[in-house]
Amino acid sequence: MSRRVPRLGAAACLLVLTGLSISQAQNGGTACTNCAEWNKPQTPFRIFGNTYYVGTHALSSVLITSDAGHILIDGDLPESAEQIVSNIKSLGFGIEDVKLIVNSHVHFDHAGGIAELQRRSGARVVASPWSAEVLKKGGVGHGDPQNGTLPPIAPVKNVSVFRDGESFHVGGTTITAHLTAGHTPGGTSWTWKSCEGTVCRNLVYADSLNPISAPGFKFSNGRDYPNALGDFEKSFSFLETTPCDILITAHPELSGLWDRLAARGKGATPDPMVNPGACRQLAEASHEKLRQRLAAEGAQ
């Protein structure tokens, strides 16, 4: 069923940050020693067609435009919101025309800026059932493998829930949600098409799939996160099979985005942004990280 909306540093997430309140998250304070680096400015640029990179240098945020309004994927850190707004404006668009905001996973470095971006835009926010509960309440989700090591996010207004595989429309753009859990129980990847003239590409915004956790948490024991291994396998299968011409990851370095952008800047042909094997390569690399993690848990 479709609804019409009107008009790849991940290891650095394993911070131990204590004493933060929801009000601090709302005010953009995370007491995060790495956040200045994560929030390093990045000049926005066109990825392909109507798809643009508007995030920081270390944390992805993507704008998909249409004549009837825009879609924004991820809000990065609380203190990234102003940079994202500025990046959108520098491209000739406006935050007030963002009609839909979606998210990869509800950690403070990907969802921390959503509350402010939603306030500035009035956009509808859609998320997986588990992620939507965290967004509505703020904080850190119960059952998150990194619970206890992350600062909270601020509560977000106007949040609704999608079904796995559901599509949403803004103008002529259709974006589809794919539950790719494992890193968190509500992790989500997004797919859409962008075109330049008669050439259209399948784009994938892939969520993190690193098996990172707080101390003492085990993915293998069936207690801390009962369906973790099944969720990871389903996520790997999605990446292995989905049409994927251009891959963007929540942490841009995981998909080699800056190397590809540099090669494009030097005039490399064909377009180095395009790699139909990138999603399968990410699945293989993520699967290997999980195997290593499970081996380490078995040795403990």
Protein Blocks (a to p, Z undefined) as FASTA:
>chain_A
ZZddehehklmmmcccehiafklmmnopaoiaklmmmmpccddddfbhjbccfbdfklcc
dddddfkbccdehjbjfklmmmmmmmmmmnopafklpmbdcdfbdcfklmmmmmmmmmmn
opacdddfklmmmmmngpjdehiakgoiaccddddehiacddehiacdehjbccddddde
hjbmkbccddddddehjbccdddddddfbdcddehiafklommmmmlmmmmmmmmmmmmm
gccfbccdfblklnommmmmmmmmnopacdfkbcfklmmmmmmmmmmmmmmmmmmmmmZZ
